[in-house]
Amino acid sequence: GAAKAIGVCNFSLQELRVVHEHLQRQGLRLSTCQVELSLARQLPVASGLVNGCRELGITVLAFSPLAMGRLSGRYDPWGPAPSWAERRRSGPAQRPFGATLDEDVDA
């Protein structure tokens, strides 16, 4: 099979309307629009994107609802942001690799 629904990511309302119309002419449905949306990032709401999606029957999928960790309570809002190296080893899946990443390895 053929796709029965299509999703997009980070489209503006204008882009979304163009794609929605084009897909409708092809007999396809634009079903989702994925955007960064959190208490710290309200642009999709302020720009009218969320309401536009509602009018067109498109589901909004929010990614990064905790603002990439800034709203999680895990980081000190007054301290420096953790580096990428610090974040990449923070989860349980990364811990077994920590020692390997710190070793000097000749490839």
C-alpha positions in Angstrom: 0.0 0.0 0.0 -0.4 3.6 -0.5 -0.3 6.1 2.3 -3.7 7.0 3.7 -2.5 10.0 5.8 0.5 12.2 5.8 2.1 14.3 8.6 4.4 17.3 8.5 6.7 18.9 11.0 7.4 22.6 11.7 5.2 24.0 8.9 3.8 27.5 9.0 0.0 28.0 8.7 0.5 29.2 5.2 2.6 26.2 4.2 0.1 23.9 5.9 -2.8 25.3 4.0 -1.0 24.9 0.6 0.0 21.3 1.4 -3.5 20.4 2.8 -5.2 21.7 -0.4 -2.7 19.9 -2.7 -3.1 16.6 -0.8 -6.9 16.9 -0.9 -6.8 17.2 -4.7 -4.8 14.0 -4.7 -7.4 12.2 -2.4 -4.9 12.2 0.5 -5.4 13.5 4.0 -3.0 15.7 5.9 -3.5 14.3 9.4 -0.8 15.7 11.7 1.5 18.7 12.1 4.3 18.3 14.7 5.6 21.5 16.3 7.7 22.5 19.3 5.1 23.5 21.9 5.5 24.1 25.6 4.8 26.8 28.2 8.1 28.4 27.1 7.4 28.1 23.4 3.9 29.4 22.4 4.6 30.5 18.9 2.3 27.8 17.3 -0.6 29.1 19.4 0.2 32.8 19.0 0.7 32.5 15.2 -2.7 30.9 14.8 -1.3 27.6 13.7 -3.1 25.5 16.4 -6.4 27.1 15.5 -5.8 26.7 11.8 -5.0 23.0 12.3 -8.3 22.6 14.3 -10.2 24.3 11.4 -8.6 21.9 8.8 -9.1 18.8 11.0 -5.3 18.3 11.4 -4.0 17.0 14.7 -1.2 19.0 16.4 1.5 16.8 17.8 3.7 18.7 20.4 7.3 17.8 20.7 9.5 19.0 23.5 6.6 19.8 25.9 9.2 20.3 28.7 11.2 22.8 26.6 14.1 20.4 26.1 14.4 19.9 29.8 14.2 23.6 30.8 10.8 23.1 32.4 11.5 19.7 34.0 12.9 21.1 37.2 16.1 19.1 36.6 18.3 22.1 35.8 19.1 25.2 37.8 17.4 28.1 36.0 20.1 30.5 37.2 23.1 28.2 36.5 24.7 27.4 33.2 23.0 25.0 30.9 24.5 21.5 30.8 26.8 20.8 27.9 25.9 18.2 25.3 28.5 15.9 26.7 26.9 16.1 30.2 23.4 15.5 28.8 24.3 12.5 26.6 25.4 10.4 29.5 22.5 11.4 31.8 20.1 8.6 31.0 20.2 4.9 32.1 20.8 3.8 28.5 23.9 5.9 28.2 25.5 4.9 31.5 27.1 1.6 30.3 28.9 3.6 27.6 30.3 6.3 29.9 33.6 4.4 30.7 34.1 3.5 27.1 33.6 7.1 25.9 36.2 8.3 28.5 38.9 5.8 27.4 41.5 6.5 24.8 40.8 3.9 22.1 43.0 3.3 19.1 40.9 2.5 16.1 
